[in-house]
Amino acid sequence: MAKHKYKFNPESLIYSKVTRTTQQKFLTFLTYFFASLMIAVLYFLVFSIFFDSPKEKGLKRQISELKANYQLVNDELNRIEIILTDLQERDDNIYRTIFEAEPVYSSVREAGYGGSNRYRDLEKLENSELVIDVKSRLDKIMKKVYIQSTSYDQIIDLAKNKEDMLASVPAIQPISNTDLRRTASGWGYRIHPIYKIRKFHYGMDFTAPTGTEIYATGDGVIEFVESSRRGYGNKIILNHGFGYKTLYAHLNGFNIKQGQKVKRGDVIGYVGSSGLSTAPHLHYEVSLNGKKVNPVNYFFNDLSAEEYERMIEISIKSGQSFD
């Protein structure tokens, strides 16, 4: 049975049945409805603040997994950068040193991409800082890998020519000098035998009887042959390639002609005393990339460590050159 409400009438002292209009019933319904709605909203806000929905729990789990994966990727990138740095150091300090090539400058290895913002589209993503950081590091690593790959291509080309280069480097003494007794004046300041002034001696002198054989100190091509009574007198310039040239001066005669190819150890001429010379000897010079260098540093095929030290000692003691 439906319950009815009654209202007491003080005048008649009786209870009368309360009858509500449709409008009153509707207003009552609205009151209860909005009150329930507000309570539901309040419950929802409290629940959403202090408790995660299944979807939120799933999203948070995905974010946690992404951050863990990011850390793994970051660690891998760190390891790759360490390995790449080691390869770069080996390339510059070992491989390029062996093949006498210029190192790859750090300004080239570390150069950025420049230009417009490459990561503008990524800025729209959530966690864009993490994504941009990984992408930026990957771009830098890829560029370093490309530069290193190009460098190794160059090293491979140099290695292919290494055998020819080793044969061409002037690596023996130009005359027979096993006991080092023919070592005379060496590299450095000496008193000129004719002008009697202190002058830098760009080479080494080897004393020997006239007609002693002179050897090509490395493979190459005879670039220049000259007969003269002045300066170096009769001389030969041998172009070994790879930036190396050798000069043989004050010769008594030649055993080659200009443009001829020779091998290390071939007889190319004979000791004499032509030009500005005070006695039969060979004046020998080595140049690398157009700059004269100390020949004594290139006798590694001939001399042991002890003989090398002794040759330097002998050449330094001489206070006067022969030319």
C-alpha positions, 0 to 999 in steps of 0.5 A, spaced: 500 500 500 502 507 498 503 511 504 499 517 504 501 524 508 497 527 513 497 534 516 494 536 523 489 542 522 489 545 529 482 549 528 478 542 527 483 538 531 483 533 525 488 530 521 487 531 513 490 528 508 495 532 504 494 532 496 500 534 492 499 537 485 503 535 479 507 541 479 509 539 487 511 532 485 515 534 479 519 539 483 520 534 489 523 529 483 528 535 481 530 536 488 532 529 489 534 528 482 539 534 483 541 532 490 543 525 488 547 527 482 551 532 486 552 526 491 554 522 485 559 527 482 562 528 489 563 521 489 566 521 482 571 526 484 573 523 490 574 516 487 578 519 481 583 523 486 584 518 490 583 511 486 585 510 479 581 507 474 583 501 470 584 505 464 589 510 468 592 504 471 593 501 464 596 508 461 601 509 468 603 502 467 605 503 459 608 510 461 612 506 466 614 501 461 616 506 456 621 510 461 624 503 463 625 502 455 628 509 455 633 508 460 635 501 456 635 505 450 639 511 453 644 506 456 645 503 449 646 509 446 652 511 452 655 504 450 655 506 443 658 512 444 664 509 448 665 504 443 665 510 437 669 514 441 674 508 442 674 507 434 675 514 433 681 515 437 684 508 434 683 511 427 686 518 429 692 515 433 694 509 430 691 507 423 692 514 421 699 515 424 701 508 421 699 511 414 701 518 415 695 521 414 692 527 417 687 526 423 679 527 422 679 534 426 674 534 432 670 540 429 668 535 423 666 529 428 662 533 432 659 538 427 651 539 428 646 539 423 644 546 423 639 549 419 631 549 421 629 546 427 629 538 425 624 536 431 619 541 431 614 535 429 616 531 435 614 537 440 607 536 439 608 529 442 607 527 450 614 526 453 617 530 447 623 532 451 625 524 452 623 523 444 627 529 442 633 527 446 633 520 444 632 522 436 638 528 437 643 523 440 641 518 434 642 523 429 649 525 432 651 518 432 649 516 425 653 522 423 659 520 427 658 513 424 658 516 417 664 520 418 668 514 421 666 509 415 668 514 410 675 515 414 676 507 414 674 507 406 680 512 406 685 508 411 683 502 406 685 505 400 692 507 404 693 500 406 692 498 399 698 503 397 702 501 403 706 496 400 708 500 395 709 506 400 714 501 404 718 500 398 718 507 396 720 510 403 728 512 403 730 506 408 737 504 407 744 508 407 746 510 400 753 507 400 755 501 403 757 503 410 756 497 415 761 499 420 759 506 419 766 509 418 764 512 412 759 517 416 761 524 416 758 530 417 750 530 419 744 534 420 745 541 423 749 547 423 756 546 421 762 550 418 762 551 411 769 548 408 770 553 403 766 559 406 768 558 413 762 560 416 757 557 420 751 554 416 746 549 416 747 543 413 741 540 410 743 532 409 749 527 411 755 526 408 759 520 407 766 519 405 768 514 400 773 513 395 772 516 388 767 511 384 764 508 390 757 505 388 751 509 390 744 506 391 737 508 390 735 508 398 728 507 395 723 505 389 722 511 385 723 515 378 729 519 376 726 526 376 732 530 375 739 529 373 744 534 372 752 535 371 755 541 374 761 544 376 758 549 381 754 548 388 752 540 388 756 539 382 753 532 379 747 530 382 741 526 382 734 527 384 730 521 385 722 522 386 719 516 391 712 518 391 708 519 397 711 526 398 718 523 398 724 525 394 732 524 395 738 528 393 745 525 391 750 530 390 757 531 388 757 525 384 763 522 379 758 519 374 751 517 373 748 510 372 741 512 370 738 517 366 732 521 367 725 518 367 728 511 369 724 507 374 729 504 379 728 499 385 731 500 392 739 498 392 740 499 384 746 503 383 744 510 380 751 513 380 758 513 383 762 518 389 766 524 386 768 531 388 764 535 383 761 542 385 763 545 391 766 539 395 773 539 398 774 531 398 770 525 395 764 524 398 756 523 397 752 529 400 745 526 401 738 529 402 731 527 404 725 531 403 718 530 405 712 534 402 717 539 400 721 540 406 728 537 408 728 532 413 734 529 417 736 523 413 738 519 419 731 518 421 730 513 415 736 508 416 731 503 419 732 498 414 740 498 415 741 500 422 740 496 429 738 501 435 745 501 437 748 502 430 743 508 430 745 511 436 753 511 434 751 514 427 748 520 430 754 520 435 759 520 429 755 525 425 754 530 431 761 530 432 763 533 426 764 540 426 765 541 418 761 539 412 765 537 406 760 541 402 
